[in-house]
Amino acid sequence: MHSSKYTEHYTDTFITFKEIMRTVSNVYHNCVPDKIKNQRNTDQLKQRDTVIIACVIWGIINGYTSQRATYRAVCSVLFPNGDFPSRSRFTRLSSNLAYTIKIIRYFFIKKLTKYELVGIIDSFPSPLCKPVRNRQAKLLNQIAKVGYNSTKKILFLWS
């Protein structure tokens, strides 16, 4: 089940995970509300919330496209001794921590871009005007560009 594509830089994997873990722990303890941090039965967990969040982010960074692939990689590379929750529990914890990941992402980006004007746009093209008016846009002409969406076969205006 190992793919050399994902495990060829084995030592870099641990360095990357430690950096992610350090950043997630710092932002989690400083920015996430106490209501989320102080949940019931945290003493019975195999891994803390910060570890689960770091594993999800690590999986995304390494290019795993599904939670199943992320879970297999985490269990085989990061926690080979079995000190990690089952796959169903990992999936449930990951989905329960989605709001926390959004909070961490917001504060992390805010910390990285203190005095800069930044806009995060999803990779999905969003039409800003009708396709007929793409070339005539005057209001967004300075920041928007015309692109082509090959799946929909239309031109769109994007920023």
C-alpha positions as CSV (number, residue, x, y, z in Angstrom):
1,M,0.0,0.0,0.0
2,H,3.0,2.3,0.2
3,S,3.5,4.7,-2.7
4,S,7.0,5.8,-3.4
5,K,5.5,9.1,-4.6
6,Y,4.6,10.0,-1.0
7,T,7.4,8.4,1.0
8,E,10.5,9.1,-1.0
9,H,11.6,11.9,1.4
10,Y,11.0,10.1,4.6
11,T,13.0,12.5,6.9
12,D,11.5,15.5,5.3
13,T,8.1,14.0,6.3
14,F,8.9,14.1,10.0
15,I,10.4,17.6,9.8
16,T,7.3,18.8,7.9
17,F,4.9,17.2,10.4
18,K,6.8,18.7,13.3
19,E,6.6,22.2,11.8
20,I,2.9,21.7,11.1
21,M,2.3,20.4,14.6
22,R,4.2,23.3,16.2
23,T,2.2,25.9,14.2
24,V,-1.2,24.1,14.8
25,S,-0.5,23.8,18.5
26,N,0.5,27.5,18.9
27,V,-2.6,28.8,16.9
28,Y,-4.9,26.2,18.6
29,H,-4.0,27.2,22.1
30,N,-4.0,31.0,21.4
31,C,-7.0,31.4,19.1
32,V,-9.5,28.6,19.4
33,P,-12.3,29.3,22.0
34,D,-12.2,27.4,25.3
35,K,-15.6,25.9,24.6
36,I,-14.1,23.9,21.7
37,K,-10.8,23.1,23.6
38,N,-12.5,21.9,26.8
39,Q,-14.7,19.1,25.5
40,R,-15.8,16.1,27.5
41,N,-13.7,12.9,27.8
42,T,-10.5,14.4,26.4
43,D,-8.5,12.2,28.7
44,Q,-9.8,9.1,26.9
45,L,-8.5,10.1,23.5
46,K,-5.6,8.3,21.8
47,Q,-4.4,11.6,20.3
48,R,-5.2,15.2,21.0
49,D,-7.2,17.4,18.6
50,T,-4.0,19.2,17.6
51,V,-2.5,15.9,16.4
52,I,-5.6,15.1,14.3
53,I,-5.7,18.6,12.8
54,A,-1.9,18.4,12.0
55,C,-2.4,15.0,10.4
56,V,-5.3,16.3,8.2
57,I,-3.1,19.3,7.1
58,W,-0.1,17.0,6.6
59,G,-2.2,14.8,4.3
60,I,-3.4,17.8,2.3
61,I,0.1,19.1,1.9
62,N,1.4,15.7,0.8
63,G,-1.3,15.5,-1.9
64,Y,-3.5,12.7,-0.5
65,T,-6.9,13.1,-2.1
66,S,-9.0,11.2,0.3
67,Q,-9.3,10.7,4.1
68,R,-8.7,7.0,3.6
69,A,-5.3,7.6,1.8
70,T,-4.4,10.2,4.5
71,Y,-5.3,7.7,7.2
72,R,-3.2,4.9,5.7
73,A,-0.2,7.3,5.3
74,V,-0.5,8.6,8.8
75,C,-0.7,5.1,10.3
76,S,2.2,3.7,8.2
77,V,4.5,6.7,8.2
78,L,3.8,8.9,11.3
79,F,2.4,6.4,13.8
80,P,3.5,2.9,12.8
81,N,3.3,1.7,16.4
82,G,-0.5,1.8,16.3
83,D,-1.0,4.7,18.7
84,F,-3.6,6.3,16.5
85,P,-7.4,6.1,16.4
86,S,-9.3,3.8,14.1
87,R,-10.2,5.0,10.6
88,S,-13.8,5.6,11.5
89,R,-12.9,7.5,14.6
90,F,-10.3,9.5,12.6
91,T,-13.0,10.4,10.0
92,R,-15.5,11.4,12.6
93,L,-12.9,13.5,14.5
94,S,-11.7,15.1,11.3
95,S,-15.3,16.1,10.4
96,N,-16.0,17.4,13.9
97,L,-12.8,19.5,13.8
98,A,-13.6,21.1,10.5
99,Y,-14.8,24.3,12.2
100,T,-11.7,24.4,14.4
101,I,-9.5,23.9,11.2
102,K,-11.3,26.9,9.7
103,I,-10.6,29.0,12.8
104,I,-6.9,27.9,12.7
105,R,-6.7,28.7,9.0
106,Y,-8.2,32.2,9.5
107,F,-5.8,33.1,12.4
108,F,-2.8,31.6,10.6
109,I,-3.4,33.6,7.5
110,K,-4.1,36.7,9.5
111,K,-0.8,36.2,11.3
112,L,1.1,35.6,8.0
113,T,-0.4,38.7,6.3
114,K,-0.4,41.3,9.1
115,Y,-0.4,44.5,7.0
116,E,-1.0,43.2,3.5
117,L,-4.2,43.3,1.5
118,V,-4.9,39.6,0.7
119,G,-7.8,37.9,-0.9
120,I,-8.1,34.1,-1.0
121,I,-10.0,32.8,-3.9
122,D,-10.9,29.2,-4.4
123,S,-9.5,27.5,-7.4
124,F,-13.1,27.1,-8.8
125,P,-13.7,29.9,-11.2
126,S,-16.5,32.2,-10.2
127,P,-18.2,34.2,-12.9
128,L,-18.1,37.9,-11.9
129,C,-20.3,39.0,-14.7
130,K,-22.3,37.6,-17.6
131,P,-20.2,35.9,-20.2
132,V,-21.2,38.4,-22.9
133,R,-19.7,41.3,-20.8
134,N,-16.4,39.6,-20.0
135,R,-14.4,41.8,-22.4
136,Q,-16.3,44.9,-21.5
137,A,-15.8,44.9,-17.7
138,K,-14.7,48.4,-16.6
139,L,-15.1,48.2,-12.8
140,L,-13.0,45.1,-12.3
141,N,-10.6,45.7,-15.2
142,Q,-7.6,46.4,-12.9
143,I,-7.8,43.3,-10.8
144,A,-9.7,40.8,-12.9
145,K,-8.6,38.7,-15.9
146,V,-10.5,36.7,-18.5
147,G,-10.0,33.0,-18.3
148,Y,-11.3,29.9,-19.9
149,N,-13.1,27.1,-18.0
150,S,-12.5,24.0,-20.1
151,T,-15.1,21.8,-18.4
152,K,-17.9,24.3,-18.9
153,K,-16.4,25.6,-22.2
154,I,-17.0,29.3,-21.4
155,L,-14.9,32.3,-20.8
156,F,-15.1,33.8,-17.3
157,L,-13.8,36.8,-15.5
158,W,-11.7,36.0,-12.4
159,S,-9.5,37.9,-10.0
